[in-house]
Amino acid sequence: MKNLILLAWVFISTQVLAQDPQLFEDTWYLQKLTISDMGYFPPNNSNPITEHIFFENDMIFETGYCDGLVCEIIFNTDSSFNINGFTELGFGCNHPDDNDFHVIYFDYLEEHLDGANPYSYEITTDNGIRFLEFTNANGNKALYANQLLNTNEQQLENVVLYPNPVKNELYLKTVAVIDQLKIYSITGQLVKQQTSFTDKVSINTEDLIAGVYFVKITTNEGLVSTHKIIKE
């Protein structure tokens, strides 16, 4: 019996030690979520949680966006782990956009309840910056870096979509030149897109059923912005 316990302890210890040490050495900063091939970027409107940390000894991952999450993890290979459960700390979100992003991130981590384990991870280096990417069994991804970055997708500012909620025509106000506009359902399915615009940038939503959608805007310079709308 003692030999079995010793073997089990050695096996568990090996699993932990086999992980890339950079996973635990670095503090990570969430850069992007990719859900059903659609990218979501942190809006950074208020004072969100920016640091995401793995604790090797406690086997937990402290994360979240505007509300803290503590994930219990079990490493099962040298490049993947299972999420066993997590606790939401209840800080709350002050800004609606931050809350929307937090919910998407929460749902991404909660996919383990629907068979999304394991979460594989890969650490790469580009120009001295380390990147950590999770990919769960559903193919959805979370990208982190070991420092705060400004991505092109976050640089498209001062975009206004109106009216919101919308019944028929949805208008977009921005100084940028819009190259493409796509509308996705809340499940990530592309339901509508438009690539040519007249003087006013708009898209008709009459054929969409009532519900929540995400509008992805791409400019002629490749800048991207994603916004939530409600169809009445």
Stockholm file with secondary structure:
# STOCKHOLM 1.0

chainA/1-232         MKNLILLAWVFISTQVLAQDPQLFEDTWYLQKLTISDMGYFPPNNSNPITEHIFFENDMIFETGYCDGLVCEIIFNTDSSFNINGFTELGFGCNHPDDNDFHVIYFDYLEEHLDGANPYSYEITTDNGIRFLEFTNANGNKALYANQLLNTNEQQLENVVLYPNPVKNELYLKTVAVIDQLKIYSITGQLVKQQTSFTDKVSINTEDLIAGVYFVKITTNEGLVSTHKIIKE
#=GR chainA/1-232 SS CHHHHHHHHHHHHHHHHTSCTHHHHSCBEEEEEEETTEEECCCCCSCCCCCBEEETTTTEEEEESSSEEEEEEEEEETTEEEEEEEEECCCCCSSHHHHHHHHHHHHHHHGGGGTCCCEEEEEEEETTEEEEEEECTTSCEEEEESSCCCCGGGCCCSCEEESSSBSSEEEEECSSCEEEEEEEETTSCEEEEECCCCSSEEEECTTSCSEEEEEEEEETTCCEEEEEEEEC
#=GC SS_cons         CHHHHHHHHHHHHHHHHTSCTHHHHSCBEEEEEEETTEEECCCCCSCCCCCBEEETTTTEEEEESSSEEEEEEEEEETTEEEEEEEEECCCCCSSHHHHHHHHHHHHHHHGGGGTCCCEEEEEEEETTEEEEEEECTTSCEEEEESSCCCCGGGCCCSCEEESSSBSSEEEEECSSCEEEEEEEETTSCEEEEECCCCSSEEEECTTSCSEEEEEEEEETTCCEEEEEEEEC
//
